Amino acid sequence: MKILAISGSLRHSSSNTQLLQALALLAPAGTTITLFTELAQFPHFNPDLDQEPAPHAVAAFRNQLGWADAVVISTPEYAHGVPGSLKNALDWIVSSGEFVQKPVCLINASQQAIHAYESLAETLKVMLAVLVPDGFVTVPVQGRKLTAAEIAANPEFSVYLCRVISLLVDR
Ligand SMILES: Cc1cc2nc3c(=O)[nH]c(=O)nc-3n(C[C@H](O)[C@H](O)[C@H](O)COP(=O)(O)O)c2cc1C
């Protein structure tokens, strides 16, 4: 199984990115979890630019979403919403449709980020993604400055991440 992991944070030391890297460390044999790394390179979405050839980052995103069997998104909340860079990237996928029928789990590093979750879930639903039941998980690592290896090695956190992987692998 191939899982694409998308972090909504562009911060170098992002807790959401560390969570996804920990998720990759916990992948069982036969499952690969790849972090999407080009979120910062997207041009602002403009329907006038949504034509072939797509901008490089957009083409890479569409390609990696296309081969992924499932997606895991971990994002911070900014001003009670989804970070603009993540929403911008999702807007580029409305016309190309790679989220249609794609199983998606949402994780985040903060218990407060409920508005971003609701907004992101609504966007994914309208793009016809399949939000995996029980696939919204908070792993409270925000502010703890943990590395991916430390998160993966701590059962307090890894139990949540392993559950997300199982939800996708056992579908
Ligand atoms: C500009 C800005 C706005 C924020 N707005 C919210 C918010 O509305 N709700 C919330 O729970 N956290 C908010 N936060 C806190 C971030 O969501 C939090 O620091 C997050 O865990 C950072 O994730 P990262 O470590 O992956 O970058 C905000 C942070 C910034 C910088």
PDBQT file of the ligand as one rigid body, heavy atoms in Angstrom, charges set to zero:
ROOT
HETATM    1  C1  LIG A 201      -0.823  32.996  12.616  1.00  0.00    +0.000 C 
HETATM    2  C2  LIG A 201      -1.224  31.863  13.513  1.00  0.00    +0.000 A 
HETATM    3  C3  LIG A 201      -2.563  31.636  13.782  1.00  0.00    +0.000 A 
HETATM    4  C4  LIG A 201      -2.944  30.578  14.602  1.00  0.00    +0.000 A 
HETATM    5  N1  LIG A 201      -4.272  30.348  14.812  1.00  0.00    +0.000 NA
HETATM    6  C5  LIG A 201      -4.651  29.295  15.570  1.00  0.00    +0.000 A 
HETATM    7  C6  LIG A 201      -6.035  28.999  15.756  1.00  0.00    +0.000 A 
HETATM    8  O1  LIG A 201      -6.923  29.674  15.257  1.00  0.00    +0.000 OA
HETATM    9  N2  LIG A 201      -6.352  27.910  16.498  1.00  0.00    +0.000 N 
HETATM   10  C7  LIG A 201      -5.387  27.111  17.056  1.00  0.00    +0.000 A 
HETATM   11  O2  LIG A 201      -5.736  26.127  17.722  1.00  0.00    +0.000 OA
HETATM   12  N3  LIG A 201      -4.070  27.379  16.892  1.00  0.00    +0.000 NA
HETATM   13  C8  LIG A 201      -3.693  28.434  16.160  1.00  0.00    +0.000 A 
HETATM   14  N4  LIG A 201      -2.358  28.691  15.965  1.00  0.00    +0.000 N 
HETATM   15  C9  LIG A 201      -1.366  27.807  16.577  1.00  0.00    +0.000 C 
HETATM   16  C10 LIG A 201      -0.891  26.754  15.580  1.00  0.00    +0.000 C 
HETATM   17  O3  LIG A 201      -1.964  26.069  15.006  1.00  0.00    +0.000 OA
HETATM   18  C11 LIG A 201       0.011  25.788  16.306  1.00  0.00    +0.000 C 
HETATM   19  O4  LIG A 201       1.161  26.480  16.708  1.00  0.00    +0.000 OA
HETATM   20  C12 LIG A 201       0.352  24.598  15.456  1.00  0.00    +0.000 C 
HETATM   21  O5  LIG A 201       0.464  23.460  16.239  1.00  0.00    +0.000 OA
HETATM   22  C13 LIG A 201       1.639  24.770  14.715  1.00  0.00    +0.000 C 
HETATM   23  O6  LIG A 201       1.822  23.606  13.946  1.00  0.00    +0.000 OA
HETATM   24  P1  LIG A 201       3.260  23.248  13.365  1.00  0.00    +0.000 P 
HETATM   25  O7  LIG A 201       4.144  22.989  14.550  1.00  0.00    +0.000 OA
HETATM   26  O8  LIG A 201       3.006  21.997  12.563  1.00  0.00    +0.000 OA
HETATM   27  O9  LIG A 201       3.726  24.378  12.524  1.00  0.00    +0.000 OA
HETATM   28  C14 LIG A 201      -1.958  29.739  15.169  1.00  0.00    +0.000 A 
HETATM   29  C15 LIG A 201      -0.598  29.982  14.876  1.00  0.00    +0.000 A 
HETATM   30  C16 LIG A 201      -0.229  31.016  14.066  1.00  0.00    +0.000 A 
HETATM   31  C17 LIG A 201       1.239  31.250  13.760  1.00  0.00    +0.000 C 
ENDROOT
TORSDOF 0
